[in-house]
Amino acid sequence: MIADQCLTDKNYFQAFLIKTDSSGKLLWERDFRKKNFDAALDVSTDSSRSIFLTSYSWKDDSQSLWLALLDQSGKTVWRNRS
């Protein structure tokens, strides 16, 4: 599992998450497109293989942290912004 951010063609950062198998083959990828700057901070899983992603967002003078819960296939279950 890899969480990071990339610079888009609109000149802002976008958080993304990818999952690979043990040989490095891509299983799925998810991005979190927004019209602000998002930087993935950390990714973790629990014993039921749920995925937790933390990220930092900023736009103009506003900054926030958010936490997302994804299922094993990468679908967002919920997302909470502080």
mmCIF file of the N, C-alpha and C atoms, coordinates in Angstrom:
data_MODEL
# 
_entry.id   MODEL 
# 
loop_
_atom_site.group_PDB 
_atom_site.id 
_atom_site.type_symbol 
_atom_site.label_atom_id 
_atom_site.label_alt_id 
_atom_site.label_comp_id 
_atom_site.label_asym_id 
_atom_site.label_entity_id 
_atom_site.label_seq_id 
_atom_site.pdbx_PDB_ins_code 
_atom_site.Cartn_x 
_atom_site.Cartn_y 
_atom_site.Cartn_z 
_atom_site.occupancy 
_atom_site.B_iso_or_equiv 
_atom_site.pdbx_formal_charge 
_atom_site.auth_seq_id 
_atom_site.auth_comp_id 
_atom_site.auth_asym_id 
_atom_site.auth_atom_id 
_atom_site.pdbx_PDB_model_num 
ATOM 1   N N  . MET A 1 1  ? 0.849   -1.159 0.000   1.00 0.00 ? 1  MET A N  1 
ATOM 2   C CA . MET A 1 1  ? 0.000   0.000  0.000   1.00 0.00 ? 1  MET A CA 1 
ATOM 3   C C  . MET A 1 1  ? 0.901   1.229  0.000   1.00 0.00 ? 1  MET A C  1 
ATOM 4   N N  . ILE A 1 2  ? 0.610   2.161  -0.889  1.00 0.00 ? 2  ILE A N  1 
ATOM 5   C CA . ILE A 1 2  ? 1.386   3.395  -0.982  1.00 0.00 ? 2  ILE A CA 1 
ATOM 6   C C  . ILE A 1 2  ? 0.428   4.576  -0.994  1.00 0.00 ? 2  ILE A C  1 
ATOM 7   N N  . ALA A 1 3  ? 0.688   5.559  -0.152  1.00 0.00 ? 3  ALA A N  1 
ATOM 8   C CA . ALA A 1 3  ? -0.070  6.810  -0.136  1.00 0.00 ? 3  ALA A CA 1 
ATOM 9   C C  . ALA A 1 3  ? 0.911   7.938  -0.398  1.00 0.00 ? 3  ALA A C  1 
ATOM 10  N N  . ASP A 1 4  ? 0.530   8.836  -1.294  1.00 0.00 ? 4  ASP A N  1 
ATOM 11  C CA . ASP A 1 4  ? 1.409   9.949  -1.634  1.00 0.00 ? 4  ASP A CA 1 
ATOM 12  C C  . ASP A 1 4  ? 0.566   11.035 -2.286  1.00 0.00 ? 4  ASP A C  1 
ATOM 13  N N  . GLN A 1 5  ? 1.229   11.968 -2.919  1.00 0.00 ? 5  GLN A N  1 
ATOM 14  C CA . GLN A 1 5  ? 0.522   13.012 -3.648  1.00 0.00 ? 5  GLN A CA 1 
ATOM 15  C C  . GLN A 1 5  ? 1.264   13.287 -4.946  1.00 0.00 ? 5  GLN A C  1 
ATOM 16  N N  . CYS A 1 6  ? 0.544   13.840 -5.921  1.00 0.00 ? 6  CYS A N  1 
ATOM 17  C CA . CYS A 1 6  ? 1.159   14.185 -7.200  1.00 0.00 ? 6  CYS A CA 1 
ATOM 18  C C  . CYS A 1 6  ? 0.687   15.575 -7.609  1.00 0.00 ? 6  CYS A C  1 
ATOM 19  N N  . LEU A 1 7  ? 1.452   16.196 -8.466  1.00 0.00 ? 7  LEU A N  1 
ATOM 20  C CA . LEU A 1 7  ? 1.094   17.506 -8.993  1.00 0.00 ? 7  LEU A CA 1 
ATOM 21  C C  . LEU A 1 7  ? 0.244   17.289 -10.233 1.00 0.00 ? 7  LEU A C  1 
ATOM 22  N N  . THR A 1 8  ? -0.954  17.873 -10.272 1.00 0.00 ? 8  THR A N  1 
ATOM 23  C CA . THR A 1 8  ? -1.861  17.682 -11.397 1.00 0.00 ? 8  THR A CA 1 
ATOM 24  C C  . THR A 1 8  ? -1.595  18.702 -12.495 1.00 0.00 ? 8  THR A C  1 
ATOM 25  N N  . ASP A 1 9  ? -2.274  18.507 -13.619 1.00 0.00 ? 9  ASP A N  1 
ATOM 26  C CA . ASP A 1 9  ? -2.145  19.452 -14.725 1.00 0.00 ? 9  ASP A CA 1 
ATOM 27  C C  . ASP A 1 9  ? -2.764  20.812 -14.402 1.00 0.00 ? 9  ASP A C  1 
ATOM 28  N N  . LYS A 1 10 ? -3.561  20.885 -13.353 1.00 0.00 ? 10 LYS A N  1 
ATOM 29  C CA . LYS A 1 10 ? -4.165  22.145 -12.904 1.00 0.00 ? 10 LYS A CA 1 
ATOM 30  C C  . LYS A 1 10 ? -3.271  22.856 -11.895 1.00 0.00 ? 10 LYS A C  1 
ATOM 31  N N  . ASN A 1 11 ? -2.068  22.303 -11.677 1.00 0.00 ? 11 ASN A N  1 
ATOM 32  C CA . ASN A 1 11 ? -1.062  22.890 -10.797 1.00 0.00 ? 11 ASN A CA 1 
ATOM 33  C C  . ASN A 1 11 ? -1.455  22.873 -9.317  1.00 0.00 ? 11 ASN A C  1 
ATOM 34  N N  . TYR A 1 12 ? -2.096  21.804 -8.884  1.00 0.00 ? 12 TYR A N  1 
ATOM 35  C CA . TYR A 1 12 ? -2.338  21.595 -7.460  1.00 0.00 ? 12 TYR A CA 1 
ATOM 36  C C  . TYR A 1 12 ? -2.035  20.141 -7.118  1.00 0.00 ? 12 TYR A C  1 
ATOM 37  N N  . PHE A 1 13 ? -1.799  19.881 -5.848  1.00 0.00 ? 13 PHE A N  1 
ATOM 38  C CA . PHE A 1 13 ? -1.468  18.532 -5.407  1.00 0.00 ? 13 PHE A CA 1 
ATOM 39  C C  . PHE A 1 13 ? -2.727  17.730 -5.143  1.00 0.00 ? 13 PHE A C  1 
ATOM 40  N N  . GLN A 1 14 ? -2.641  16.441 -5.403  1.00 0.00 ? 14 GLN A N  1 
ATOM 41  C CA . GLN A 1 14 ? -3.763  15.535 -5.219  1.00 0.00 ? 14 GLN A CA 1 
ATOM 42  C C  . GLN A 1 14 ? -3.269  14.296 -4.482  1.00 0.00 ? 14 GLN A C  1 
ATOM 43  N N  . ALA A 1 15 ? -3.956  13.930 -3.401  1.00 0.00 ? 15 ALA A N  1 
ATOM 44  C CA . ALA A 1 15 ? -3.597  12.717 -2.660  1.00 0.00 ? 15 ALA A CA 1 
ATOM 45  C C  . ALA A 1 15 ? -4.039  11.491 -3.455  1.00 0.00 ? 15 ALA A C  1 
ATOM 46  N N  . PHE A 1 16 ? -3.249  10.423 -3.376  1.00 0.00 ? 16 PHE A N  1 
ATOM 47  C CA . PHE A 1 16 ? -3.644  9.178  -4.021  1.00 0.00 ? 16 PHE A CA 1 
ATOM 48  C C  . PHE A 1 16 ? -3.177  7.993  -3.190  1.00 0.00 ? 16 PHE A C  1 
ATOM 49  N N  . LEU A 1 17 ? -3.780  6.856  -3.465  1.00 0.00 ? 17 LEU A N  1 
ATOM 50  C CA . LEU A 1 17 ? -3.497  5.622  -2.748  1.00 0.00 ? 17 LEU A CA 1 
ATOM 51  C C  . LEU A 1 17 ? -3.451  4.493  -3.767  1.00 0.00 ? 17 LEU A C  1 
ATOM 52  N N  . ILE A 1 18 ? -2.427  3.659  -3.706  1.00 0.00 ? 18 ILE A N  1 
ATOM 53  C CA . ILE A 1 18 ? -2.372  2.488  -4.581  1.00 0.00 ? 18 ILE A CA 1 
ATOM 54  C C  . ILE A 1 18 ? -2.124  1.235  -3.747  1.00 0.00 ? 18 ILE A C  1 
ATOM 55  N N  . LYS A 1 19 ? -2.664  0.120  -4.246  1.00 0.00 ? 19 LYS A N  1 
ATOM 56  C CA . LYS A 1 19 ? -2.446  -1.165 -3.593  1.00 0.00 ? 19 LYS A CA 1 
ATOM 57  C C  . LYS A 1 19 ? -1.856  -2.119 -4.622  1.00 0.00 ? 19 LYS A C  1 
ATOM 58  N N  . THR A 1 20 ? -0.815  -2.821 -4.201  1.00 0.00 ? 20 THR A N  1 
ATOM 59  C CA . THR A 1 20 ? -0.168  -3.808 -5.063  1.00 0.00 ? 20 THR A CA 1 
ATOM 60  C C  . THR A 1 20 ? -0.189  -5.170 -4.381  1.00 0.00 ? 20 THR A C  1 
ATOM 61  N N  . ASP A 1 21 ? 0.026   -6.205 -5.175  1.00 0.00 ? 21 ASP A N  1 
ATOM 62  C CA . ASP A 1 21 ? 0.183   -7.524 -4.573  1.00 0.00 ? 21 ASP A CA 1 
ATOM 63  C C  . ASP A 1 21 ? 1.640   -7.691 -4.129  1.00 0.00 ? 21 ASP A C  1 
ATOM 64  N N  . SER A 1 22 ? 1.985   -8.858 -3.627  1.00 0.00 ? 22 SER A N  1 
ATOM 65  C CA . SER A 1 22 ? 3.332   -9.068 -3.077  1.00 0.00 ? 22 SER A CA 1 
ATOM 66  C C  . SER A 1 22 ? 4.435   -8.981 -4.132  1.00 0.00 ? 22 SER A C  1 
ATOM 67  N N  . SER A 1 23 ? 4.092   -9.141 -5.409  1.00 0.00 ? 23 SER A N  1 
ATOM 68  C CA . SER A 1 23 ? 5.100   -9.022 -6.473  1.00 0.00 ? 23 SER A CA 1 
ATOM 69  C C  . SER A 1 23 ? 5.146   -7.618 -7.076  1.00 0.00 ? 23 SER A C  1 
ATOM 70  N N  . GLY A 1 24 ? 4.331   -6.708 -6.551  1.00 0.00 ? 24 GLY A N  1 
ATOM 71  C CA . GLY A 1 24 ? 4.345   -5.331 -7.031  1.00 0.00 ? 24 GLY A CA 1 
ATOM 72  C C  . GLY A 1 24 ? 3.343   -5.033 -8.131  1.00 0.00 ? 24 GLY A C  1 
ATOM 73  N N  . LYS A 1 25 ? 2.520   -6.009 -8.509  1.00 0.00 ? 25 LYS A N  1 
ATOM 74  C CA . LYS A 1 25 ? 1.508   -5.792 -9.544  1.00 0.00 ? 25 LYS A CA 1 
ATOM 75  C C  . LYS A 1 25 ? 0.394   -4.902 -8.984  1.00 0.00 ? 25 LYS A C  1 
ATOM 76  N N  . LEU A 1 26 ? 0.021   -3.880 -9.741  1.00 0.00 ? 26 LEU A N  1 
ATOM 77  C CA . LEU A 1 26 ? -1.021  -2.951 -9.312  1.00 0.00 ? 26 LEU A CA 1 
ATOM 78  C C  . LEU A 1 26 ? -2.368  -3.662 -9.223  1.00 0.00 ? 26 LEU A C  1 
ATOM 79  N N  . LEU A 1 27 ? -3.013  -3.574 -8.047  1.00 0.00 ? 27 LEU A N  1 
ATOM 80  C CA . LEU A 1 27 ? -4.347  -4.146 -7.856  1.00 0.00 ? 27 LEU A CA 1 
ATOM 81  C C  . LEU A 1 27 ? -5.421  -3.086 -8.059  1.00 0.00 ? 27 LEU A C  1 
ATOM 82  N N  . TRP A 1 28 ? -5.203  -1.902 -7.485  1.00 0.00 ? 28 TRP A N  1 
ATOM 83  C CA . TRP A 1 28 ? -6.112  -0.774 -7.691  1.00 0.00 ? 28 TRP A CA 1 
ATOM 84  C C  . TRP A 1 28 ? -5.429  0.513  -7.292  1.00 0.00 ? 28 TRP A C  1 
ATOM 85  N N  . GLU A 1 29 ? -6.005  1.615  -7.750  1.00 0.00 ? 29 GLU A N  1 
ATOM 86  C CA . GLU A 1 29 ? -5.518  2.940  -7.367  1.00 0.00 ? 29 GLU A CA 1 
ATOM 87  C C  . GLU A 1 29 ? -6.713  3.859  -7.172  1.00 0.00 ? 29 GLU A C  1 
ATOM 88  N N  . ARG A 1 30 ? -6.581  4.773  -6.227  1.00 0.00 ? 30 ARG A N  1 
ATOM 89  C CA . ARG A 1 30 ? -7.634  5.744  -5.931  1.00 0.00 ? 30 ARG A CA 1 
ATOM 90  C C  . ARG A 1 30 ? -6.998  7.113  -5.794  1.00 0.00 ? 30 ARG A C  1 
ATOM 91  N N  . ASP A 1 31 ? -7.685  8.107  -6.304  1.00 0.00 ? 31 ASP A N  1 
ATOM 92  C CA . ASP A 1 31 ? -7.224  9.474  -6.075  1.00 0.00 ? 31 ASP A CA 1 
ATOM 93  C C  . ASP A 1 31 ? -8.351  10.254 -5.430  1.00 0.00 ? 31 ASP A C  1 
ATOM 94  N N  . PHE A 1 32 ? -7.997  11.346 -4.847  1.00 0.00 ? 32 PHE A N  1 
ATOM 95  C CA . PHE A 1 32 ? -8.936  12.177 -4.103  1.00 0.00 ? 32 PHE A CA 1 
ATOM 96  C C  . PHE A 1 32 ? -8.906  13.565 -4.727  1.00 0.00 ? 32 PHE A C  1 
ATOM 97  N N  . ARG A 1 33 ? -9.587  13.687 -5.862  1.00 0.00 ? 33 ARG A N  1 
ATOM 98  C CA . ARG A 1 33 ? -9.584  14.937 -6.630  1.00 0.00 ? 33 ARG A CA 1 
ATOM 99  C C  . ARG A 1 33 ? -10.405 16.004 -5.929  1.00 0.00 ? 33 ARG A C  1 
ATOM 100 N N  . LYS A 1 34 ? -9.757  17.123 -5.730  1.00 0.00 ? 34 LYS A N  1 
ATOM 101 C CA . LYS A 1 34 ? -10.407 18.279 -5.121  1.00 0.00 ? 34 LYS A CA 1 
ATOM 102 C C  . LYS A 1 34 ? -9.767  19.514 -5.725  1.00 0.00 ? 34 LYS A C  1 
ATOM 103 N N  . LYS A 1 35 ? -10.401 20.637 -5.568  1.00 0.00 ? 35 LYS A N  1 
ATOM 104 C CA . LYS A 1 35 ? -9.848  21.882 -6.104  1.00 0.00 ? 35 LYS A CA 1 
ATOM 105 C C  . LYS A 1 35 ? -9.051  22.612 -5.036  1.00 0.00 ? 35 LYS A C  1 
ATOM 106 N N  . ASN A 1 36 ? -8.224  21.877 -4.363  1.00 0.00 ? 36 ASN A N  1 
ATOM 107 C CA . ASN A 1 36 ? -7.285  22.453 -3.411  1.00 0.00 ? 36 ASN A CA 1 
ATOM 108 C C  . ASN A 1 36 ? -6.059  21.552 -3.373  1.00 0.00 ? 36 ASN A C  1 
ATOM 109 N N  . PHE A 1 37 ? -5.205  21.756 -2.435  1.00 0.00 ? 37 PHE A N  1 
ATOM 110 C CA . PHE A 1 37 ? -3.980  20.979 -2.343  1.00 0.00 ? 37 PHE A CA 1 
ATOM 111 C C  . PHE A 1 37 ? -4.146  19.918 -1.267  1.00 0.00 ? 37 PHE A C  1 
ATOM 112 N N  . ASP A 1 38 ? -3.935  18.660 -1.621  1.00 0.00 ? 38 ASP A N  1 
ATOM 113 C CA . ASP A 1 38 ? -4.052  17.549 -0.686  1.00 0.00 ? 38 ASP A CA 1 
ATOM 114 C C  . ASP A 1 38 ? -2.751  16.766 -0.669  1.00 0.00 ? 38 ASP A C  1 
ATOM 115 N N  . ALA A 1 39 ? -2.249  16.482 0.511   1.00 0.00 ? 39 ALA A N  1 
ATOM 116 C CA . ALA A 1 39 ? -1.029  15.696 0.670   1.00 0.00 ? 39 ALA A CA 1 
ATOM 117 C C  . ALA A 1 39 ? -1.324  14.512 1.576   1.00 0.00 ? 39 ALA A C  1 
ATOM 118 N N  . ALA A 1 40 ? -1.135  13.307 1.073   1.00 0.00 ? 40 ALA A N  1 
ATOM 119 C CA . ALA A 1 40 ? -1.319  12.113 1.894   1.00 0.00 ? 40 ALA A CA 1 
ATOM 120 C C  . ALA A 1 40 ? -0.217  12.057 2.944   1.00 0.00 ? 40 ALA A C  1 
ATOM 121 N N  . LEU A 1 41 ? -0.594  11.760 4.173   1.00 0.00 ? 41 LEU A N  1 
ATOM 122 C CA . LEU A 1 41 ? 0.371   11.707 5.270   1.00 0.00 ? 41 LEU A CA 1 
ATOM 123 C C  . LEU A 1 41 ? 0.745   10.286 5.655   1.00 0.00 ? 41 LEU A C  1 
ATOM 124 N N  . ASP A 1 42 ? -0.266  9.410  5.790   1.00 0.00 ? 42 ASP A N  1 
ATOM 125 C CA . ASP A 1 42 ? 0.008   8.058  6.260   1.00 0.00 ? 42 ASP A CA 1 
ATOM 126 C C  . ASP A 1 42 ? -1.126  7.133  5.854   1.00 0.00 ? 42 ASP A C  1 
ATOM 127 N N  . VAL A 1 43 ? -0.819  5.856  5.772   1.00 0.00 ? 43 VAL A N  1 
ATOM 128 C CA . VAL A 1 43 ? -1.817  4.834  5.488   1.00 0.00 ? 43 VAL A CA 1 
ATOM 129 C C  . VAL A 1 43 ? -1.558  3.660  6.422   1.00 0.00 ? 43 VAL A C  1 
ATOM 130 N N  . SER A 1 44 ? -2.645  3.033  6.883   1.00 0.00 ? 44 SER A N  1 
ATOM 131 C CA . SER A 1 44 ? -2.533  1.913  7.804   1.00 0.00 ? 44 SER A CA 1 
ATOM 132 C C  . SER A 1 44 ? -3.721  0.982  7.591   1.00 0.00 ? 44 SER A C  1 
ATOM 133 N N  . THR A 1 45 ? -3.579  -0.263 8.018   1.00 0.00 ? 45 THR A N  1 
ATOM 134 C CA . THR A 1 45 ? -4.688  -1.215 7.968   1.00 0.00 ? 45 THR A CA 1 
ATOM 135 C C  . THR A 1 45 ? -4.915  -1.783 9.361   1.00 0.00 ? 45 THR A C  1 
ATOM 136 N N  . ASP A 1 46 ? -6.132  -2.281 9.580   1.00 0.00 ? 46 ASP A N  1 
ATOM 137 C CA . ASP A 1 46 ? -6.425  -2.924 10.857  1.00 0.00 ? 46 ASP A CA 1 
ATOM 138 C C  . ASP A 1 46 ? -6.543  -4.433 10.649  1.00 0.00 ? 46 ASP A C  1 
ATOM 139 N N  . SER A 1 47 ? -6.934  -5.156 11.691  1.00 0.00 ? 47 SER A N  1 
ATOM 140 C CA . SER A 1 47 ? -6.984  -6.617 11.628  1.00 0.00 ? 47 SER A CA 1 
ATOM 141 C C  . SER A 1 47 ? -8.036  -7.140 10.651  1.00 0.00 ? 47 SER A C  1 
ATOM 142 N N  . SER A 1 48 ? -9.038  -6.322 10.327  1.00 0.00 ? 48 SER A N  1 
ATOM 143 C CA . SER A 1 48 ? -10.050 -6.742 9.353   1.00 0.00 ? 48 SER A CA 1 
ATOM 144 C C  . SER A 1 48 ? -9.701  -6.280 7.942   1.00 0.00 ? 48 SER A C  1 
ATOM 145 N N  . ARG A 1 49 ? -8.491  -5.753 7.762   1.00 0.00 ? 49 ARG A N  1 
ATOM 146 C CA . ARG A 1 49 ? -7.947  -5.278 6.488   1.00 0.00 ? 49 ARG A CA 1 
ATOM 147 C C  . ARG A 1 49 ? -8.633  -4.022 5.963   1.00 0.00 ? 49 ARG A C  1 
ATOM 148 N N  . SER A 1 50 ? -9.327  -3.303 6.848   1.00 0.00 ? 50 SER A N  1 
ATOM 149 C CA . SER A 1 50 ? -9.828  -1.980 6.476   1.00 0.00 ? 50 SER A CA 1 
ATOM 150 C C  . SER A 1 50 ? -8.627  -1.053 6.341   1.00 0.00 ? 50 SER A C  1 
ATOM 151 N N  . ILE A 1 51 ? -8.751  -0.037 5.510   1.00 0.00 ? 51 ILE A N  1 
ATOM 152 C CA . ILE A 1 51 ? -7.636  0.864  5.212   1.00 0.00 ? 51 ILE A CA 1 
ATOM 153 C C  . ILE A 1 51 ? -7.951  2.248  5.760   1.00 0.00 ? 51 ILE A C  1 
ATOM 154 N N  . PHE A 1 52 ? -7.009  2.825  6.477   1.00 0.00 ? 52 PHE A N  1 
ATOM 155 C CA . PHE A 1 52 ? -7.148  4.175  7.012   1.00 0.00 ? 52 PHE A CA 1 
ATOM 156 C C  . PHE A 1 52 ? -6.121  5.072  6.336   1.00 0.00 ? 52 PHE A C  1 
ATOM 157 N N  . LEU A 1 53 ? -6.582  6.196  5.798   1.00 0.00 ? 53 LEU A N  1 
ATOM 158 C CA . LEU A 1 53 ? -5.708  7.147  5.128   1.00 0.00 ? 53 LEU A CA 1 
ATOM 159 C C  . LEU A 1 53 ? -5.848  8.498  5.803   1.00 0.00 ? 53 LEU A C  1 
ATOM 160 N N  . THR A 1 54 ? -4.736  9.085  6.195   1.00 0.00 ? 54 THR A N  1 
ATOM 161 C CA . THR A 1 54 ? -4.751  10.446 6.728   1.00 0.00 ? 54 THR A CA 1 
ATOM 162 C C  . THR A 1 54 ? -4.125  11.371 5.693   1.00 0.00 ? 54 THR A C  1 
ATOM 163 N N  . SER A 1 55 ? -4.671  12.578 5.632   1.00 0.00 ? 55 SER A N  1 
ATOM 164 C CA . SER A 1 55 ? -4.204  13.540 4.645   1.00 0.00 ? 55 SER A CA 1 
ATOM 165 C C  . SER A 1 55 ? -4.325  14.946 5.200   1.00 0.00 ? 55 SER A C  1 
ATOM 166 N N  . TYR A 1 56 ? -3.600  15.836 4.590   1.00 0.00 ? 56 TYR A N  1 
ATOM 167 C CA . TYR A 1 56 ? -3.579  17.248 4.955   1.00 0.00 ? 56 TYR A CA 1 
ATOM 168 C C  . TYR A 1 56 ? -4.052  18.038 3.742   1.00 0.00 ? 56 TYR A C  1 
ATOM 169 N N  . SER A 1 57 ? -4.983  18.963 3.942   1.00 0.00 ? 57 SER A N  1 
ATOM 170 C CA . SER A 1 57 ? -5.513  19.779 2.847   1.00 0.00 ? 57 SER A CA 1 
ATOM 171 C C  . SER A 1 57 ? -5.330  21.246 3.149   1.00 0.00 ? 57 SER A C  1 
ATOM 172 N N  . TRP A 1 58 ? -5.106  22.012 2.120   1.00 0.00 ? 58 TRP A N  1 
ATOM 173 C CA . TRP A 1 58 ? -5.052  23.456 2.289   1.00 0.00 ? 58 TRP A CA 1 
ATOM 174 C C  . TRP A 1 58 ? -5.538  24.147 1.025   1.00 0.00 ? 58 TRP A C  1 
ATOM 175 N N  . LYS A 1 59 ? -6.201  25.263 1.227   1.00 0.00 ? 59 LYS A N  1 
ATOM 176 C CA . LYS A 1 59 ? -6.682  26.102 0.136   1.00 0.00 ? 59 LYS A CA 1 
ATOM 177 C C  . LYS A 1 59 ? -6.721  27.523 0.664   1.00 0.00 ? 59 LYS A C  1 
ATOM 178 N N  . ASP A 1 60 ? -6.090  28.433 -0.054  1.00 0.00 ? 60 ASP A N  1 
ATOM 179 C CA . ASP A 1 60 ? -5.981  29.821 0.384   1.00 0.00 ? 60 ASP A CA 1 
ATOM 180 C C  . ASP A 1 60 ? -5.372  29.839 1.788   1.00 0.00 ? 60 ASP A C  1 
ATOM 181 N N  . ASP A 1 61 ? -6.090  30.348 2.777   1.00 0.00 ? 61 ASP A N  1 
ATOM 182 C CA . ASP A 1 61 ? -5.588  30.396 4.153   1.00 0.00 ? 61 ASP A CA 1 
ATOM 183 C C  . ASP A 1 61 ? -6.208  29.331 5.045   1.00 0.00 ? 61 ASP A C  1 
ATOM 184 N N  . SER A 1 62 ? -6.959  28.407 4.472   1.00 0.00 ? 62 SER A N  1 
ATOM 185 C CA . SER A 1 62 ? -7.643  27.372 5.239   1.00 0.00 ? 62 SER A CA 1 
ATOM 186 C C  . SER A 1 62 ? -6.857  26.061 5.171   1.00 0.00 ? 62 SER A C  1 
ATOM 187 N N  . GLN A 1 63 ? -6.673  25.427 6.332   1.00 0.00 ? 63 GLN A N  1 
ATOM 188 C CA . GLN A 1 63 ? -5.944  24.166 6.418   1.00 0.00 ? 63 GLN A CA 1 
ATOM 189 C C  . GLN A 1 63 ? -6.747  23.174 7.242   1.00 0.00 ? 63 GLN A C  1 
ATOM 190 N N  . SER A 1 64 ? -6.657  21.906 6.905   1.00 0.00 ? 64 SER A N  1 
ATOM 191 C CA . SER A 1 64 ? -7.359  20.891 7.687   1.00 0.00 ? 64 SER A CA 1 
ATOM 192 C C  . SER A 1 64 ? -6.709  19.525 7.496   1.00 0.00 ? 64 SER A C  1 
ATOM 193 N N  . LEU A 1 65 ? -6.978  18.654 8.447   1.00 0.00 ? 65 LEU A N  1 
ATOM 194 C CA . LEU A 1 65 ? -6.591  17.252 8.356   1.00 0.00 ? 65 LEU A CA 1 
ATOM 195 C C  . LEU A 1 65 ? -7.840  16.450 8.056   1.00 0.00 ? 65 LEU A C  1 
ATOM 196 N N  . TRP A 1 66 ? -7.695  15.326 7.371   1.00 0.00 ? 66 TRP A N  1 
ATOM 197 C CA . TRP A 1 66 ? -8.836  14.443 7.198   1.00 0.00 ? 66 TRP A CA 1 
ATOM 198 C C  . TRP A 1 66 ? -8.406  12.995 7.296   1.00 0.00 ? 66 TRP A C  1 
ATOM 199 N N  . LEU A 1 67 ? -9.363  12.173 7.659   1.00 0.00 ? 67 LEU A N  1 
ATOM 200 C CA . LEU A 1 67 ? -9.169  10.741 7.814   1.00 0.00 ? 67 LEU A CA 1 
ATOM 201 C C  . LEU A 1 67 ? -10.209 10.045 6.960   1.00 0.00 ? 67 LEU A C  1 
ATOM 202 N N  . ALA A 1 68 ? -9.786  9.062  6.200   1.00 0.00 ? 68 ALA A N  1 
ATOM 203 C CA . ALA A 1 68 ? -10.710 8.294  5.369   1.00 0.00 ? 68 ALA A CA 1 
ATOM 204 C C  . ALA A 1 68 ? -10.587 6.817  5.715   1.00 0.00 ? 68 ALA A C  1 
ATOM 205 N N  . LEU A 1 69 ? -11.713 6.131  5.705   1.00 0.00 ? 69 LEU A N  1 
ATOM 206 C CA . LEU A 1 69 ? -11.762 4.684  5.867   1.00 0.00 ? 69 LEU A CA 1 
ATOM 207 C C  . LEU A 1 69 ? -12.167 4.102  4.522   1.00 0.00 ? 69 LEU A C  1 
ATOM 208 N N  . LEU A 1 70 ? -11.380 3.162  4.031   1.00 0.00 ? 70 LEU A N  1 
ATOM 209 C CA . LEU A 1 70 ? -11.668 2.497  2.768   1.00 0.00 ? 70 LEU A CA 1 
ATOM 210 C C  . LEU A 1 70 ? -11.781 1.001  3.007   1.00 0.00 ? 70 LEU A C  1 
ATOM 211 N N  . ASP A 1 71 ? -12.587 0.336  2.184   1.00 0.00 ? 71 ASP A N  1 
ATOM 212 C CA . ASP A 1 71 ? -12.670 -1.116 2.308   1.00 0.00 ? 71 ASP A CA 1 
ATOM 213 C C  . ASP A 1 71 ? -11.495 -1.763 1.561   1.00 0.00 ? 71 ASP A C  1 
ATOM 214 N N  . GLN A 1 72 ? -11.451 -3.084 1.536   1.00 0.00 ? 72 GLN A N  1 
ATOM 215 C CA . GLN A 1 72 ? -10.323 -3.804 0.943   1.00 0.00 ? 72 GLN A CA 1 
ATOM 216 C C  . GLN A 1 72 ? -10.166 -3.555 -0.554  1.00 0.00 ? 72 GLN A C  1 
ATOM 217 N N  . SER A 1 73 ? -11.258 -3.167 -1.218  1.00 0.00 ? 73 SER A N  1 
ATOM 218 C CA . SER A 1 73 ? -11.186 -2.896 -2.658  1.00 0.00 ? 73 SER A CA 1 
ATOM 219 C C  . SER A 1 73 ? -10.901 -1.429 -2.955  1.00 0.00 ? 73 SER A C  1 
ATOM 220 N N  . GLY A 1 74 ? -10.716 -0.622 -1.904  1.00 0.00 ? 74 GLY A N  1 
ATOM 221 C CA . GLY A 1 74 ? -10.373 0.782  -2.090  1.00 0.00 ? 74 GLY A CA 1 
ATOM 222 C C  . GLY A 1 74 ? -11.549 1.729  -2.170  1.00 0.00 ? 74 GLY A C  1 
ATOM 223 N N  . LYS A 1 75 ? -12.745 1.230  -1.934  1.00 0.00 ? 75 LYS A N  1 
ATOM 224 C CA . LYS A 1 75 ? -13.929 2.098  -1.953  1.00 0.00 ? 75 LYS A CA 1 
ATOM 225 C C  . LYS A 1 75 ? -14.029 2.847  -0.630  1.00 0.00 ? 75 LYS A C  1 
ATOM 226 N N  . THR A 1 76 ? -14.321 4.147  -0.710  1.00 0.00 ? 76 THR A N  1 
ATOM 227 C CA . THR A 1 76 ? -14.431 4.973  0.493   1.00 0.00 ? 76 THR A CA 1 
ATOM 228 C C  . THR A 1 76 ? -15.677 4.598  1.279   1.00 0.00 ? 76 THR A C  1 
ATOM 229 N N  . VAL A 1 77 ? -15.498 4.244  2.541   1.00 0.00 ? 77 VAL A N  1 
ATOM 230 C CA . VAL A 1 77 ? -16.607 3.952  3.452   1.00 0.00 ? 77 VAL A CA 1 
ATOM 231 C C  . VAL A 1 77 ? -17.058 5.252  4.102   1.00 0.00 ? 77 VAL A C  1 
ATOM 232 N N  . TRP A 1 78 ? -16.103 6.034  4.591   1.00 0.00 ? 78 TRP A N  1 
ATOM 233 C CA . TRP A 1 78 ? -16.383 7.370  5.119   1.00 0.00 ? 78 TRP A CA 1 
ATOM 234 C C  . TRP A 1 78 ? -15.127 8.213  5.065   1.00 0.00 ? 78 TRP A C  1 
ATOM 235 N N  . ARG A 1 79 ? -15.358 9.508  5.158   1.00 0.00 ? 79 ARG A N  1 
ATOM 236 C CA . ARG A 1 79 ? -14.256 10.480 5.140   1.00 0.00 ? 79 ARG A CA 1 
ATOM 237 C C  . ARG A 1 79 ? -14.640 11.623 6.063   1.00 0.00 ? 79 ARG A C  1 
ATOM 238 N N  . ASN A 1 80 ? -13.732 11.987 6.968   1.00 0.00 ? 80 ASN A N  1 
ATOM 239 C CA . ASN A 1 80 ? -14.024 13.028 7.954   1.00 0.00 ? 80 ASN A CA 1 
ATOM 240 C C  . ASN A 1 80 ? -12.930 14.081 7.918   1.00 0.00 ? 80 ASN A C  1 
ATOM 241 N N  . ARG A 1 81 ? -13.336 15.317 7.819   1.00 0.00 ? 81 ARG A N  1 
ATOM 242 C CA . ARG A 1 81 ? -12.398 16.443 7.762   1.00 0.00 ? 81 ARG A CA 1 
ATOM 243 C C  . ARG A 1 81 ? -12.499 17.236 9.059   1.00 0.00 ? 81 ARG A C  1 
ATOM 244 N N  . SER A 1 82 ? -11.343 17.658 9.585   1.00 0.00 ? 82 SER A N  1 
ATOM 245 C CA . SER A 1 82 ? -11.341 18.465 10.811  1.00 0.00 ? 82 SER A CA 1 
ATOM 246 C C  . SER A 1 82 ? -11.202 19.932 10.481  1.00 0.00 ? 82 SER A C  1 
# 
